[in-house]
């Protein structure tokens, strides 16, 4: 079990945590309307997924 003898400095801590970056979400173009949509989910613009149209999927409350 590791037991550090000295306190880790802020510079070492920040430089270690600097590599934890968030990446942008990859989107794919909707084949129905061409709007960007998340893969494996219904399109938020037209509500279609794999050739079917799901009317309940159109415009979620969180989307402006």
mmCIF file of the N, C-alpha and C atoms, coordinates in Angstrom:
data_MODEL
# 
_entry.id   MODEL 
# 
loop_
_atom_site.group_PDB 
_atom_site.id 
_atom_site.type_symbol 
_atom_site.label_atom_id 
_atom_site.label_alt_id 
_atom_site.label_comp_id 
_atom_site.label_asym_id 
_atom_site.label_entity_id 
_atom_site.label_seq_id 
_atom_site.pdbx_PDB_ins_code 
_atom_site.Cartn_x 
_atom_site.Cartn_y 
_atom_site.Cartn_z 
_atom_site.occupancy 
_atom_site.B_iso_or_equiv 
_atom_site.pdbx_formal_charge 
_atom_site.auth_seq_id 
_atom_site.auth_comp_id 
_atom_site.auth_asym_id 
_atom_site.auth_atom_id 
_atom_site.pdbx_PDB_model_num 
ATOM 1   N N  . UNK A 1 1  ? 0.843   -1.177 0.000   1.00 0.00 ? 1  UNK A N  1 
ATOM 2   C CA . UNK A 1 1  ? 0.000   0.000  0.000   1.00 0.00 ? 1  UNK A CA 1 
ATOM 3   C C  . UNK A 1 1  ? 0.886   1.237  0.000   1.00 0.00 ? 1  UNK A C  1 
ATOM 4   N N  . UNK A 1 2  ? 0.589   2.150  -0.926  1.00 0.00 ? 2  UNK A N  1 
ATOM 5   C CA . UNK A 1 2  ? 1.412   3.347  -1.070  1.00 0.00 ? 2  UNK A CA 1 
ATOM 6   C C  . UNK A 1 2  ? 1.129   4.325  0.065   1.00 0.00 ? 2  UNK A C  1 
ATOM 7   N N  . UNK A 1 3  ? 2.205   4.896  0.591   1.00 0.00 ? 3  UNK A N  1 
ATOM 8   C CA . UNK A 1 3  ? 2.085   5.895  1.638   1.00 0.00 ? 3  UNK A CA 1 
ATOM 9   C C  . UNK A 1 3  ? 3.094   6.997  1.340   1.00 0.00 ? 3  UNK A C  1 
ATOM 10  N N  . UNK A 1 4  ? 2.631   8.124  0.752   1.00 0.00 ? 4  UNK A N  1 
ATOM 11  C CA . UNK A 1 4  ? 3.581   9.175  0.382   1.00 0.00 ? 4  UNK A CA 1 
ATOM 12  C C  . UNK A 1 4  ? 4.164   9.846  1.621   1.00 0.00 ? 4  UNK A C  1 
ATOM 13  N N  . UNK A 1 5  ? 5.445   10.146 1.558   1.00 0.00 ? 5  UNK A N  1 
ATOM 14  C CA . UNK A 1 5  ? 6.107   10.771 2.693   1.00 0.00 ? 5  UNK A CA 1 
ATOM 15  C C  . UNK A 1 5  ? 5.863   12.276 2.720   1.00 0.00 ? 5  UNK A C  1 
ATOM 16  N N  . UNK A 1 6  ? 5.718   12.889 1.525   1.00 0.00 ? 6  UNK A N  1 
ATOM 17  C CA . UNK A 1 6  ? 5.542   14.328 1.456   1.00 0.00 ? 6  UNK A CA 1 
ATOM 18  C C  . UNK A 1 6  ? 4.266   14.667 0.705   1.00 0.00 ? 6  UNK A C  1 
ATOM 19  N N  . UNK A 1 7  ? 3.765   15.860 0.941   1.00 0.00 ? 7  UNK A N  1 
ATOM 20  C CA . UNK A 1 7  ? 2.566   16.341 0.267   1.00 0.00 ? 7  UNK A CA 1 
ATOM 21  C C  . UNK A 1 7  ? 2.888   16.585 -1.212  1.00 0.00 ? 7  UNK A C  1 
ATOM 22  N N  . UNK A 1 8  ? 1.988   16.185 -2.085  1.00 0.00 ? 8  UNK A N  1 
ATOM 23  C CA . UNK A 1 8  ? 2.164   16.431 -3.518  1.00 0.00 ? 8  UNK A CA 1 
ATOM 24  C C  . UNK A 1 8  ? 1.886   17.902 -3.804  1.00 0.00 ? 8  UNK A C  1 
ATOM 25  N N  . UNK A 1 9  ? 2.795   18.554 -4.524  1.00 0.00 ? 9  UNK A N  1 
ATOM 26  C CA . UNK A 1 9  ? 2.662   19.981 -4.796  1.00 0.00 ? 9  UNK A CA 1 
ATOM 27  C C  . UNK A 1 9  ? 1.489   20.254 -5.729  1.00 0.00 ? 9  UNK A C  1 
ATOM 28  N N  . UNK A 1 10 ? 1.033   21.508 -5.739  1.00 0.00 ? 10 UNK A N  1 
ATOM 29  C CA . UNK A 1 10 ? -0.073  21.887 -6.617  1.00 0.00 ? 10 UNK A CA 1 
ATOM 30  C C  . UNK A 1 10 ? 0.324   21.770 -8.080  1.00 0.00 ? 10 UNK A C  1 
ATOM 31  N N  . UNK A 1 11 ? 1.559   22.082 -8.397  1.00 0.00 ? 11 UNK A N  1 
ATOM 32  C CA . UNK A 1 11 ? 2.016   22.003 -9.785  1.00 0.00 ? 11 UNK A CA 1 
ATOM 33  C C  . UNK A 1 11 ? 1.976   20.563 -10.279 1.00 0.00 ? 11 UNK A C  1 
ATOM 34  N N  . UNK A 1 12 ? 2.429   19.628 -9.451  1.00 0.00 ? 12 UNK A N  1 
ATOM 35  C CA . UNK A 1 12 ? 2.384   18.221 -9.855  1.00 0.00 ? 12 UNK A CA 1 
ATOM 36  C C  . UNK A 1 12 ? 0.946   17.738 -9.976  1.00 0.00 ? 12 UNK A C  1 
ATOM 37  N N  . UNK A 1 13 ? 0.092   18.156 -9.056  1.00 0.00 ? 13 UNK A N  1 
ATOM 38  C CA . UNK A 1 13 ? -1.308  17.743 -9.100  1.00 0.00 ? 13 UNK A CA 1 
ATOM 39  C C  . UNK A 1 13 ? -1.999  18.309 -10.339 1.00 0.00 ? 13 UNK A C  1 
ATOM 40  N N  . UNK A 1 14 ? -1.779  19.602 -10.606 1.00 0.00 ? 14 UNK A N  1 
ATOM 41  C CA . UNK A 1 14 ? -2.432  20.217 -11.764 1.00 0.00 ? 14 UNK A CA 1 
ATOM 42  C C  . UNK A 1 14 ? -1.909  19.663 -13.083 1.00 0.00 ? 14 UNK A C  1 
ATOM 43  N N  . UNK A 1 15 ? -0.618  19.388 -13.148 1.00 0.00 ? 15 UNK A N  1 
ATOM 44  C CA . UNK A 1 15 ? -0.076  18.839 -14.391 1.00 0.00 ? 15 UNK A CA 1 
ATOM 45  C C  . UNK A 1 15 ? -0.569  17.409 -14.621 1.00 0.00 ? 15 UNK A C  1 
ATOM 46  N N  . UNK A 1 16 ? -0.796  16.673 -13.571 1.00 0.00 ? 16 UNK A N  1 
ATOM 47  C CA . UNK A 1 16 ? -1.342  15.328 -13.714 1.00 0.00 ? 16 UNK A CA 1 
ATOM 48  C C  . UNK A 1 16 ? -2.795  15.378 -14.164 1.00 0.00 ? 16 UNK A C  1 
ATOM 49  N N  . UNK A 1 17 ? -3.561  16.313 -13.601 1.00 0.00 ? 17 UNK A N  1 
ATOM 50  C CA . UNK A 1 17 ? -4.982  16.412 -13.939 1.00 0.00 ? 17 UNK A CA 1 
ATOM 51  C C  . UNK A 1 17 ? -5.224  17.138 -15.261 1.00 0.00 ? 17 UNK A C  1 
ATOM 52  N N  . UNK A 1 18 ? -4.198  17.755 -15.826 1.00 0.00 ? 18 UNK A N  1 
ATOM 53  C CA . UNK A 1 18 ? -4.359  18.494 -17.080 1.00 0.00 ? 18 UNK A CA 1 
ATOM 54  C C  . UNK A 1 18 ? -4.667  17.563 -18.248 1.00 0.00 ? 18 UNK A C  1 
ATOM 55  N N  . UNK A 1 19 ? -4.369  16.284 -18.130 1.00 0.00 ? 19 UNK A N  1 
ATOM 56  C CA . UNK A 1 19 ? -4.606  15.334 -19.212 1.00 0.00 ? 19 UNK A CA 1 
ATOM 57  C C  . UNK A 1 19 ? -6.028  14.798 -19.216 1.00 0.00 ? 19 UNK A C  1 
ATOM 58  N N  . UNK A 1 20 ? -6.834  15.092 -18.205 1.00 0.00 ? 20 UNK A N  1 
ATOM 59  C CA . UNK A 1 20 ? -8.219  14.636 -18.131 1.00 0.00 ? 20 UNK A CA 1 
ATOM 60  C C  . UNK A 1 20 ? -9.092  15.674 -18.819 1.00 0.00 ? 20 UNK A C  1 
ATOM 61  N N  . UNK A 1 21 ? -9.256  15.548 -20.132 1.00 0.00 ? 21 UNK A N  1 
ATOM 62  C CA . UNK A 1 21 ? -10.031 16.499 -20.902 1.00 0.00 ? 21 UNK A CA 1 
ATOM 63  C C  . UNK A 1 21 ? -11.284 15.820 -21.456 1.00 0.00 ? 21 UNK A C  1 
ATOM 64  N N  . UNK A 1 22 ? -12.335 16.590 -21.535 1.00 0.00 ? 22 UNK A N  1 
ATOM 65  C CA . UNK A 1 22 ? -13.565 16.098 -22.142 1.00 0.00 ? 22 UNK A CA 1 
ATOM 66  C C  . UNK A 1 22 ? -13.453 16.231 -23.659 1.00 0.00 ? 22 UNK A C  1 
ATOM 67  N N  . UNK A 1 23 ? -13.995 15.269 -24.370 1.00 0.00 ? 23 UNK A N  1 
ATOM 68  C CA . UNK A 1 23 ? -13.971 15.331 -25.828 1.00 0.00 ? 23 UNK A CA 1 
ATOM 69  C C  . UNK A 1 23 ? -15.370 15.663 -26.351 1.00 0.00 ? 23 UNK A C  1 
ATOM 70  N N  . UNK A 1 24 ? -15.433 16.265 -27.509 1.00 0.00 ? 24 UNK A N  1 
ATOM 71  C CA . UNK A 1 24 ? -16.710 16.637 -28.104 1.00 0.00 ? 24 UNK A CA 1 
ATOM 72  C C  . UNK A 1 24 ? -17.464 15.385 -28.540 1.00 0.00 ? 24 UNK A C  1 
ATOM 73  N N  . UNK A 1 25 ? -18.785 15.454 -28.452 1.00 0.00 ? 25 UNK A N  1 
ATOM 74  C CA . UNK A 1 25 ? -19.632 14.324 -28.821 1.00 0.00 ? 25 UNK A CA 1 
ATOM 75  C C  . UNK A 1 25 ? -19.658 14.214 -30.342 1.00 0.00 ? 25 UNK A C  1 
ATOM 76  N N  . UNK A 1 26 ? -19.453 13.017 -30.858 1.00 0.00 ? 26 UNK A N  1 
ATOM 77  C CA . UNK A 1 26 ? -19.483 12.785 -32.291 1.00 0.00 ? 26 UNK A CA 1 
ATOM 78  C C  . UNK A 1 26 ? -20.929 12.686 -32.775 1.00 0.00 ? 26 UNK A C  1 
ATOM 79  N N  . UNK A 1 27 ? -21.267 13.446 -33.799 1.00 0.00 ? 27 UNK A N  1 
ATOM 80  C CA . UNK A 1 27 ? -22.606 13.410 -34.361 1.00 0.00 ? 27 UNK A CA 1 
ATOM 81  C C  . UNK A 1 27 ? -22.546 12.886 -35.790 1.00 0.00 ? 27 UNK A C  1 
ATOM 82  N N  . UNK A 1 28 ? -23.663 12.379 -36.243 1.00 0.00 ? 28 UNK A N  1 
ATOM 83  C CA . UNK A 1 28 ? -23.792 11.891 -37.614 1.00 0.00 ? 28 UNK A CA 1 
ATOM 84  C C  . UNK A 1 28 ? -24.951 12.640 -38.269 1.00 0.00 ? 28 UNK A C  1 
ATOM 85  N N  . UNK A 1 29 ? -24.891 12.793 -39.560 1.00 0.00 ? 29 UNK A N  1 
ATOM 86  C CA . UNK A 1 29 ? -25.965 13.470 -40.283 1.00 0.00 ? 29 UNK A CA 1 
ATOM 87  C C  . UNK A 1 29 ? -27.169 12.552 -40.390 1.00 0.00 ? 29 UNK A C  1 
ATOM 88  N N  . UNK A 1 30 ? -28.344 13.101 -40.131 1.00 0.00 ? 30 UNK A N  1 
ATOM 89  C CA . UNK A 1 30 ? -29.590 12.330 -40.246 1.00 0.00 ? 30 UNK A CA 1 
ATOM 90  C C  . UNK A 1 30 ? -29.852 12.042 -41.720 1.00 0.00 ? 30 UNK A C  1 
ATOM 91  N N  . UNK A 1 31 ? -30.117 10.794 -42.079 1.00 0.00 ? 31 UNK A N  1 
ATOM 92  C CA . UNK A 1 31 ? -30.370 10.493 -43.500 1.00 0.00 ? 31 UNK A CA 1 
ATOM 93  C C  . UNK A 1 31 ? -31.696 11.059 -43.989 1.00 0.00 ? 31 UNK A C  1 
ATOM 94  N N  . UNK A 1 32 ? -32.601 11.387 -43.071 1.00 0.00 ? 32 UNK A N  1 
ATOM 95  C CA . UNK A 1 32 ? -33.909 11.897 -43.466 1.00 0.00 ? 32 UNK A CA 1 
ATOM 96  C C  . UNK A 1 32 ? -33.890 13.406 -43.706 1.00 0.00 ? 32 UNK A C  1 
ATOM 97  N N  . UNK A 1 33 ? -33.344 14.167 -42.746 1.00 0.00 ? 33 UNK A N  1 
ATOM 98  C CA . UNK A 1 33 ? -33.376 15.629 -42.872 1.00 0.00 ? 33 UNK A CA 1 
ATOM 99  C C  . UNK A 1 33 ? -31.990 16.255 -42.976 1.00 0.00 ? 33 UNK A C  1 
ATOM 100 N N  . UNK A 1 34 ? -30.929 15.512 -42.669 1.00 0.00 ? 34 UNK A N  1 
ATOM 101 C CA . UNK A 1 34 ? -29.577 16.030 -42.784 1.00 0.00 ? 34 UNK A CA 1 
ATOM 102 C C  . UNK A 1 34 ? -29.081 16.783 -41.565 1.00 0.00 ? 34 UNK A C  1 
ATOM 103 N N  . UNK A 1 35 ? -29.898 16.895 -40.520 1.00 0.00 ? 35 UNK A N  1 
ATOM 104 C CA . UNK A 1 35 ? -29.488 17.604 -39.312 1.00 0.00 ? 35 UNK A CA 1 
ATOM 105 C C  . UNK A 1 35 ? -28.518 16.735 -38.509 1.00 0.00 ? 35 UNK A C  1 
ATOM 106 N N  . UNK A 1 36 ? -27.614 17.346 -37.747 1.00 0.00 ? 36 UNK A N  1 
ATOM 107 C CA . UNK A 1 36 ? -26.712 16.536 -36.913 1.00 0.00 ? 36 UNK A CA 1 
ATOM 108 C C  . UNK A 1 36 ? -27.484 15.873 -35.781 1.00 0.00 ? 36 UNK A C  1 
ATOM 109 N N  . UNK A 1 37 ? -27.228 14.582 -35.577 1.00 0.00 ? 37 UNK A N  1 
ATOM 110 C CA . UNK A 1 37 ? -27.924 13.814 -34.546 1.00 0.00 ? 37 UNK A CA 1 
ATOM 111 C C  . UNK A 1 37 ? -26.940 12.832 -33.926 1.00 0.00 ? 37 UNK A C  1 
ATOM 112 N N  . UNK A 1 38 ? -27.206 12.432 -32.711 1.00 0.00 ? 38 UNK A N  1 
ATOM 113 C CA . UNK A 1 38 ? -26.374 11.442 -32.054 1.00 0.00 ? 38 UNK A CA 1 
ATOM 114 C C  . UNK A 1 38 ? -26.594 10.081 -32.693 1.00 0.00 ? 38 UNK A C  1 
ATOM 115 N N  . UNK A 1 39 ? -25.534 9.285  -32.858 1.00 0.00 ? 39 UNK A N  1 
ATOM 116 C CA . UNK A 1 39 ? -25.718 7.956  -33.437 1.00 0.00 ? 39 UNK A CA 1 
ATOM 117 C C  . UNK A 1 39 ? -26.501 7.046  -32.500 1.00 0.00 ? 39 UNK A C  1 
ATOM 118 N N  . UNK A 1 40 ? -27.258 6.136  -33.049 1.00 0.00 ? 40 UNK A N  1 
ATOM 119 C CA . UNK A 1 40 ? -28.062 5.153  -32.330 1.00 0.00 ? 40 UNK A CA 1 
ATOM 120 C C  . UNK A 1 40 ? -29.221 5.782  -31.567 1.00 0.00 ? 40 UNK A C  1 
ATOM 121 N N  . UNK A 1 41 ? -29.586 7.030  -31.888 1.00 0.00 ? 41 UNK A N  1 
ATOM 122 C CA . UNK A 1 41 ? -30.720 7.695  -31.256 1.00 0.00 ? 41 UNK A CA 1 
ATOM 123 C C  . UNK A 1 41 ? -31.573 8.351  -32.335 1.00 0.00 ? 41 UNK A C  1 
ATOM 124 N N  . UNK A 1 42 ? -32.840 8.597  -32.019 1.00 0.00 ? 42 UNK A N  1 
ATOM 125 C CA . UNK A 1 42 ? -33.722 9.264  -32.963 1.00 0.00 ? 42 UNK A CA 1 
ATOM 126 C C  . UNK A 1 42 ? -33.276 10.699 -33.168 1.00 0.00 ? 42 UNK A C  1 
ATOM 127 N N  . UNK A 1 43 ? -33.485 11.215 -34.348 1.00 0.00 ? 43 UNK A N  1 
ATOM 128 C CA . UNK A 1 43 ? -33.097 12.581 -34.690 1.00 0.00 ? 43 UNK A CA 1 
ATOM 129 C C  . UNK A 1 43 ? -33.954 13.564 -33.895 1.00 0.00 ? 43 UNK A C  1 
ATOM 130 N N  . UNK A 1 44 ? -33.340 14.547 -33.222 1.00 0.00 ? 44 UNK A N  1 
ATOM 131 C CA . UNK A 1 44 ? -34.150 15.502 -32.468 1.00 0.00 ? 44 UNK A CA 1 
ATOM 132 C C  . UNK A 1 44 ? -34.909 16.482 -33.355 1.00 0.00 ? 44 UNK A C  1 
ATOM 133 N N  . UNK A 1 45 ? -34.508 16.593 -34.622 1.00 0.00 ? 45 UNK A N  1 
ATOM 134 C CA . UNK A 1 45 ? -35.167 17.536 -35.523 1.00 0.00 ? 45 UNK A CA 1 
ATOM 135 C C  . UNK A 1 45 ? -36.418 16.938 -36.162 1.00 0.00 ? 45 UNK A C  1 
ATOM 136 N N  . UNK A 1 46 ? -36.296 15.749 -36.742 1.00 0.00 ? 46 UNK A N  1 
ATOM 137 C CA . UNK A 1 46 ? -37.447 15.159 -37.434 1.00 0.00 ? 46 UNK A CA 1 
ATOM 138 C C  . UNK A 1 46 ? -38.009 13.931 -36.719 1.00 0.00 ? 46 UNK A C  1 
ATOM 139 N N  . UNK A 1 47 ? -37.273 13.354 -35.780 1.00 0.00 ? 47 UNK A N  1 
ATOM 140 C CA . UNK A 1 47 ? -37.779 12.221 -35.011 1.00 0.00 ? 47 UNK A CA 1 
ATOM 141 C C  . UNK A 1 47 ? -37.645 10.880 -35.706 1.00 0.00 ? 47 UNK A C  1 
ATOM 142 N N  . UNK A 1 48 ? -36.862 10.791 -36.783 1.00 0.00 ? 48 UNK A N  1 
ATOM 143 C CA . UNK A 1 48 ? -36.741 9.528  -37.502 1.00 0.00 ? 48 UNK A CA 1 
ATOM 144 C C  . UNK A 1 48 ? -35.516 8.751  -37.024 1.00 0.00 ? 48 UNK A C  1 
ATOM 145 N N  . UNK A 1 49 ? -35.625 7.424  -37.097 1.00 0.00 ? 49 UNK A N  1 
ATOM 146 C CA . UNK A 1 49 ? -34.513 6.544  -36.763 1.00 0.00 ? 49 UNK A CA 1 
ATOM 147 C C  . UNK A 1 49 ? -34.674 5.267  -37.558 1.00 0.00 ? 49 UNK A C  1 
ATOM 148 N N  . UNK A 1 50 ? -33.679 4.947  -38.362 1.00 0.00 ? 50 UNK A N  1 
ATOM 149 C CA . UNK A 1 50 ? -33.670 3.744  -39.201 1.00 0.00 ? 50 UNK A CA 1 
ATOM 150 C C  . UNK A 1 50 ? -34.908 3.640  -40.095 1.00 0.00 ? 50 UNK A C  1 
ATOM 151 N N  . UNK A 1 51 ? -35.283 4.738  -40.704 1.00 0.00 ? 51 UNK A N  1 
ATOM 152 C CA . UNK A 1 51 ? -36.390 4.714  -41.643 1.00 0.00 ? 51 UNK A CA 1 
ATOM 153 C C  . UNK A 1 51 ? -37.765 4.895  -41.022 1.00 0.00 ? 51 UNK A C  1 
ATOM 154 N N  . UNK A 1 52 ? -37.893 4.796  -39.708 1.00 0.00 ? 52 UNK A N  1 
ATOM 155 C CA . UNK A 1 52 ? -39.177 4.991  -39.049 1.00 0.00 ? 52 UNK A CA 1 
ATOM 156 C C  . UNK A 1 52 ? -39.226 6.380  -38.443 1.00 0.00 ? 52 UNK A C  1 
ATOM 157 N N  . UNK A 1 53 ? -40.417 6.922  -38.301 1.00 0.00 ? 53 UNK A N  1 
ATOM 158 C CA . UNK A 1 53 ? -40.591 8.231  -37.691 1.00 0.00 ? 53 UNK A CA 1 
ATOM 159 C C  . UNK A 1 53 ? -41.257 8.044  -36.342 1.00 0.00 ? 53 UNK A C  1 
ATOM 160 N N  . UNK A 1 54 ? -40.581 8.504  -35.317 1.00 0.00 ? 54 UNK A N  1 
ATOM 161 C CA . UNK A 1 54 ? -41.092 8.434  -33.954 1.00 0.00 ? 54 UNK A CA 1 
ATOM 162 C C  . UNK A 1 54 ? -41.506 9.842  -33.549 1.00 0.00 ? 54 UNK A C  1 
ATOM 163 N N  . UNK A 1 55 ? -42.770 10.119 -33.556 1.00 0.00 ? 55 UNK A N  1 
ATOM 164 C CA . UNK A 1 55 ? -43.261 11.473 -33.281 1.00 0.00 ? 55 UNK A CA 1 
ATOM 165 C C  . UNK A 1 55 ? -42.970 11.909 -31.848 1.00 0.00 ? 55 UNK A C  1 
ATOM 166 N N  . UNK A 1 56 ? -42.902 10.976 -30.898 1.00 0.00 ? 56 UNK A N  1 
ATOM 167 C CA . UNK A 1 56 ? -42.652 11.351 -29.511 1.00 0.00 ? 56 UNK A CA 1 
ATOM 168 C C  . UNK A 1 56 ? -41.219 11.793 -29.286 1.00 0.00 ? 56 UNK A C  1 
ATOM 169 N N  . UNK A 1 57 ? -40.323 11.548 -30.239 1.00 0.00 ? 57 UNK A N  1 
ATOM 170 C CA . UNK A 1 57 ? -38.914 11.896 -30.081 1.00 0.00 ? 57 UNK A CA 1 
ATOM 171 C C  . UNK A 1 57 ? -38.603 13.303 -30.560 1.00 0.00 ? 57 UNK A C  1 
ATOM 172 N N  . UNK A 1 58 ? -39.563 13.999 -31.112 1.00 0.00 ? 58 UNK A N  1 
ATOM 173 C CA . UNK A 1 58 ? -39.298 15.315 -31.693 1.00 0.00 ? 58 UNK A CA 1 
ATOM 174 C C  . UNK A 1 58 ? -39.152 16.368 -30.598 1.00 0.00 ? 58 UNK A C  1 
ATOM 175 N N  . UNK A 1 59 ? -38.058 17.159 -30.672 1.00 0.00 ? 59 UNK A N  1 
ATOM 176 C CA . UNK A 1 59 ? -37.797 18.319 -29.817 1.00 0.00 ? 59 UNK A CA 1 
ATOM 177 C C  . UNK A 1 59 ? -37.985 18.036 -28.336 1.00 0.00 ? 59 UNK A C  1 
ATOM 178 N N  . UNK A 1 60 ? -36.926 17.575 -27.690 1.00 0.00 ? 60 UNK A N  1 
ATOM 179 C CA . UNK A 1 60 ? -36.993 17.357 -26.265 1.00 0.00 ? 60 UNK A CA 1 
ATOM 180 C C  . UNK A 1 60 ? -37.063 18.690 -25.536 1.00 0.00 ? 60 UNK A C  1 
ATOM 181 N N  . UNK A 1 61 ? -37.426 18.671 -24.268 1.00 0.00 ? 61 UNK A N  1 
ATOM 182 C CA . UNK A 1 61 ? -37.598 19.887 -23.480 1.00 0.00 ? 61 UNK A CA 1 
ATOM 183 C C  . UNK A 1 61 ? -36.285 20.590 -23.208 1.00 0.00 ? 61 UNK A C  1 
ATOM 184 N N  . UNK A 1 62 ? -35.155 19.852 -23.260 1.00 0.00 ? 62 UNK A N  1 
ATOM 185 C CA . UNK A 1 62 ? -33.855 20.427 -22.950 1.00 0.00 ? 62 UNK A CA 1 
ATOM 186 C C  . UNK A 1 62 ? -33.207 21.103 -24.147 1.00 0.00 ? 62 UNK A C  1 
ATOM 187 N N  . UNK A 1 63 ? -33.733 20.861 -25.342 1.00 0.00 ? 63 UNK A N  1 
ATOM 188 C CA . UNK A 1 63 ? -33.162 21.440 -26.561 1.00 0.00 ? 63 UNK A CA 1 
ATOM 189 C C  . UNK A 1 63 ? -33.772 22.797 -26.817 1.00 0.00 ? 63 UNK A C  1 
ATOM 190 N N  . UNK A 1 64 ? -32.908 23.784 -27.101 1.00 0.00 ? 64 UNK A N  1 
ATOM 191 C CA . UNK A 1 64 ? -33.425 25.115 -27.406 1.00 0.00 ? 64 UNK A CA 1 
ATOM 192 C C  . UNK A 1 64 ? -33.637 25.272 -28.886 1.00 0.00 ? 64 UNK A C  1 
# 
